[in-house]
């Protein structure tokens, strides 16, 4: 189980950066220009069928669970939309890697690639290293008109994340 190391305490109230990230739809999305409510869930990496995860993956607190988290957001997507929010997944994996995952899991929302760590650096998002890869820790941001209103960190278990988001949106 991951512990709260305070690595996201600075995020509430910050504006999303005006950077464009490539999406699984094939276009680029400027996160800072999104109006309305949007949930951005950041995750380390999803696995691919028949390709082993990095050695020791299961021993890294909070690393495992990216696919269940994405599937849970997929399963609650209509409810999140009914609450007035869009959903975007974000990782440092390449768009092609993400597209395979989004297609395989039938995700109805965009996933964007921060492969150049632009978002991570601009927001000082927490990371960890596994198999010589620097990956984002699991963090969920609830934003409105480009400003972070709430942060869920650490997220555990990963598939409980949408329930936390739904509860927050209903209360606000």
Buried (B, 14 or more C-beta within 10 A) or exposed (E): EBEEEEBBEEBEEBBBBEBBBBBBBEEEBEBBEBEEBBBBBBBBBBBEEEEEBBEEBEEBEBBBBBBBBBBBBBEBBEBBBEBEBBBBBBBBBEBEBBBBBBEEBEBEBBBBBBBEEBBBEBBEBBBBEBEEEEBBBBBBBBBBEBEBBBBBBBBBEBBBBBEBBBEBBEEE
